Amino acid sequence: MGPPLLLACLLAPLCARGASMAPGSPPSWQQHEGPRRVKRAWVIPPISVSENHKRIPHLLVQIKSDKQQPGGVIYSIKGPGVDEEPLGIFSIDKFSGKVFLNAMLDREENDRFRLKAFALDLGGVTLEDPTDLEIIVVDQNDNRPLFRQDVFTGRVVEGAEPGTCVMTVEATDADDPETDNAALRFSILEQGAGGMFSINATTGEICTARPGLDRESVGVYNLTLQAADMSGDGLTTTATAVIYLEDINDNAPEFTKEEFSMEVEEQAAGVDVGRVLVHDKDLAGSPNWLAKFTILEGDPEGAFAIHTDPHTNDGVLSVAKPLDHEVRDRFQLTVSVQNQQPLEPAAPGSPRALATVQVRVRDVNEAPVFRENPRRVSVPEGAPPGTPVTTYTASDPDTRQLQTLSYALLYDPAGWLQLDPHSGTVRTKRELRHPSAFLQGGWYIALVLARDDAEPPLSATGTLSIEILEVNDHAPLLQPPAGVVCGRPGRGGSLLLGATDEDRPPHGAPFHFQLSPQHPQLARNWSITRFNVTHAVLAVLVDLPEGPYSLPLLLRDSGTPPREQQQLLNVSVCPCGRDGTCEDGVLAAATATAGITLEALLIILGSSVLLLLLALLGAAQVRGRRRALRKGLLQRSRDDMRDNILNYDEQGGGEEDQDAYDINQLRHPQLLQPRAKPPMRRDAPLRSGTPSAPRKLPSGPSDIEDFINEGLEAADSDPSVPPYDTALIYDYEGSGSVASPLSSIVSSLTDEDQDYDYLSEWGPRFRRLADLYGQ
């Protein structure tokens, strides 16, 4: 219904109401008895106006009050669009009551306005109660649909059955949802050949429409979507749907050819021989694409290994064990390929799942090899030069090449060996004997170098371990060769004998001691019994006179064959004491001839004591020289050395107290006056007594230091005198000096540490010091 019709509908009852009223009847708002009834002319039904109305100002309605004659009422409206935001949209003619639209309306911003209408007389008195004026904005299809995003993304596995839903797209329309202006319909404008997808026009759900989705053929589908309002006949908008096909393992890997040829050098381990190439249509980098290789035939010893390059999917063949051209120079391997992921049951098999790999082993020069390494041999000790030790040779693995090996000594620390460069025969160059710093546990280690004559030549090193067999070439030696024994049997008349042998076991101990068989008469006076494996006991059988004896003894070791040697034992027989030992003084005299070590020890001790005495004497001289210097400075000084000795009283003294003392009074004690009775200290108790006797004055000027120290001690123990009365603090109040203190003259250990030439520059007071210490 348009505004003229609304106005006519509104004015008709108003005119009818005005005609029914008699002239001069009181207005209804003046009747207060009973409940007030709202006049029909003052009730305004909702007013509808279309959005985007362009003819403005536009009359919406005319309101009218029957309380006054026309021209006697003032009309006004309030609310949103008038005096509230948005301002200025509506206005009213205050005399006629006509309401106007002053601006275009947008339903999407405000779909209705609720205003209040007022009627006042010319004096401002309310004629009617405020009434509601509702203005409804009628929607127009002025907004296109909008997809929620420009690009929709979905995924579906390849080979999916028809009807498999992929995604749902959404769109919105700002128009009134209760009208067809917001009724949306979806459609696919373009999806490429095949028509593999469809969309639900109402819900926007996209599903597969046909079978045969193959990622290897088409991996991505781009769909152009449309949304239209007015149930598909109105405004439209478009968006894009991108659908990715997810890969499945529906393609088996295939070798690019049936046979591959490769070549590798012999003796090379861990190196790559070559690659076998495969092709897989599945998604690169996925488990459906990644290949797995297996060597089926041709490598029973496991000399080869094959693994997959994850970047290229190639099979990399490598050498797992060193190859020998002389043993086998060609391999024919059968290799299979399959995916790491199981193949789909419906996928067809591959006709090229097997391939043949031909590997040729190329011959190269190989280093010689010592079959026995290390070589262990034995040589007797003391073998003469030129004695054969062994023939230490290597073999050349290159049996199909004519090569000659030569040998050299690479390591011979003692220079004991010589080597034939052609035959590899090792001989001794000098005698090999124990002991030696080059032997390790009786073994001598040498290194032999074998070299071929190829280009470039190769070499190998062999270790030659030579055991130096111990030979019993030393007889045991008596240790010690002399001794002292008491001359009475059974009372200390025995001597412990020992022996040493330079040979190693088993050619050493146990040792056998016996009196020389060439002198059988010795057995009447002496006997030898075994003590342990290295010692024996010599005993006196009869009383023997004092004196030296020489006993020939025969010592034998336990080697094979045993070695023996006759040696002399010098025995001194001494008189026996009560305890069975030699008497005092006799033992020293007896051992004097053999006590070389004791004599040397006494000489060393005497020298040490002498050095210590000299050091102490030097220290004493230095100390005495210092003391004499300190005393001489006081005794020999003839210059006037009067200094100002300040007497600080108990209030602390100070520089104003300049009563000086003549130091001559200290040098001449007889000039000192007897001390008067000391005054009582004000801080001392009455019962405190004075010292029992005055201190004795020093008898000589050298005791000045002692005199001062005694005065200090007396002051510390005498409470009857004021403080600092006896113990004086001496200070030099004369002119200052840049020289060092006099105490530095004797501060060092020796006079040579000081340079005293500067004393002559200090004036007459230091002339004596300059004479004493100057050059």
Phi, psi and omega in degrees: 000130183277171182299322179300319179296318178298318180296319179295319179295324181285321184286330182302306178296329180294318180294321179296321179294322181293326181287332182280344182276131178281148179294137177086356177290146183291144178298156183292330182287349176271351179271112185255351182284134176075171180296140182283138177252129181284132182287147180293329180292337182265354176270122186247118178289163179301144182247129179256137178219139183285141174292159179065023178291126190262342181274100181229148359291150184235128180286124180264313186194160173236125179259154187208137177251142180260018180280340183220164174290156179303138181093354179254009182240139175252122182255146176209157177227151179219155177133185179301135182093349179244282178252005175237159180298137355280132187282152168079012180280322181240153175212165182222140172280114189293341180264323182265340181082013180280130181258130184241148171265124186251355182211159178289141181259151176232112184296331181290343176264312178220117182270352176196157177233131177248112184247164173246132178253138183235146175231121182234153173277182184293339178271001177090010180273137180294126178266324180230155171293148178302136178243156182277139175233106183256127180245117181261131179268119182277131184287145169237154180281075182248014179230131176280155173295154178228125172289148181292339175210156183285325183231126175256138183239136178216164181225146176209141181288148177293149182078014181294148180289153176299143182093359177285119183282139183256310184197172175232127179262153182228147176218160180229160176223130185283351180288176185296118182293347180274358181242169176292350179297337180245012177277108188260150173224138183255152178202160177258116180280322184205137176215012180086185183288148173107328182055053186282347185229155176224162182228140175285121187296332183268314185268338182081016180279129181258130181225164176289143182250335184221157173281171174100018175292121183230114182295326181292338176269304177228117183268336184221135176246132177248116183253135173261117185256152177227141172236129182231140176271189185054038179059035176099353182252004184255220181289150185232162172210162184231160175209174182241137173243124180251121183243121179261137176269125179275141188280146168234160184278078180250012178224123178279147177290152181225139173292144180288338175208169187274338184219138178236144179240138182217168181214143181213148178282148177291160178065012178262122181240139178081007181263156178276132180272314181178188184233145170250133189258140178229164178228134179222128183281347182290174187299122182297135179090347180272162176300336177290341182259328187293131185264158176227126186251149179219134174272113184271319186218160172093000181221068183292334182269359179069039180283344183238159174219152180224136179222167185261133171281114186292344181271321183253346183069018177277156172268122183258116179268129181227164180269123179268328179230147180302139179260149181237116181298325182289337179271313180207126186251004181205141177230143174237110186253144172251121186240137176247160180223145174203167179280154173292329176267139180299145180285144178298142183302324183280352183284143179284151178286167182258133177284347181244052178271353179236148177214155178254134180241118177263122181241123177254131181267117183272134182284134175226164178289129181248149181289150176300160183228127171275112183295327178246107183215111007276160174264126181248124179225169181232141178225132180291148178297139178079014178300137184290159177302142181092000179290127178295136179258305178188168171248110187250104184238160177244166178243151181257119180296341182281077183287341181268004177238139179274106181226152180243136180260144174233157188232153177205154176279117179272331183210115178217080193299325182264356182064035183273344192243159170223145189231134175282119185292344183260316184265340183078016180281131181253131178231163178279141176261334178210173182291141177255119185224155170270152347274162179207144178290346181269359179262137178240100182064031180087004181248143176246126186255129175225155179243134181246134181252128175247134185224138175267179183248025178283178180234110357282154182286150176240155184223166177218155182242132176241144180260126179250114180254117184250120176271121178274104182289133180290133177243138182281084182246014178226133174273154179293150180246139181286133179219120354277164182276002181214161179191176181234138182218147177286143188278005180248133179289142177081351180238061181084009181276058179215157183219131179276123181253147178225172181209155176230156181218130181286345178284151179270162177304145009263023184263017179246239180295157003284147181262152180243122179253138174201153174292148185301126177296341179285348179232077183294339181293342180295336183290347178284331184251338187229156174216150178234127177236150182286135177258310173206196186289342182240356184225156176219166183243125175265126184236150176271131182265332181225165176294130182242143175290158179293149176140174181276147177227145175243116183250119174283122180244150177248119181248137182223140178265188183250023182285178179234110349287159182291151176246138179226158183205136178269132183224155180265136175249118178272115183243131174255120179267128184240160175292144185271142173272188182292327182269012177087006178252170179295145178293158182299140179086331180285321181295319179296320180291326181288327182268003183297324182289333182251000185269050180297321182292319178296320180296318178296324179295319178296322179297318180296316179296318179296321178295321180296316179297320180297317178297321180295318179296320178297320179295317179295321179297317178298318179295322179293322179295317179297317180295318179294324178296321177296315181296320179295325179294317180296318180289323183293328180295331180272325186279322188268353183291122179251357179279165178283103184255028182294129178241158176280113177257111187275137178257106179269122181281187185288344173279002175114352178070213180140180184285344179289339178276095186249023177288108185266153177250143176275122183292346177296333178296331177284328178287333182237086183299336182293342179278347182288138178280149177300142181288135174285173180295124184294142178292154180284142176284138180291336181262007181264146176293157184294331184280355181289132181262171178268166177302149185292331182207149178291156181289147178282130182288152181294142181277343182214158180295341180287348182260019181298319180298318179293324180297317180293318180296322178293322177297320178297317180294323179293322179294325180293331185256359182250107179275001186268354182245154178297157178297150178062019180280317180265316179276101184271144174260113183268136180218143179268117185256012181283195182290151181287167181217140178274358182283163178288160178294155182294338181296339180287348183293324183248024183279341182262169182284326183232154180288340182290346182284342187251150173247109188259016180296334183288349181293330181290346181266002185267355179105184186294333182295335183248019180294322180297317178295322179296323178291325183285320189247353179288168181286000000 
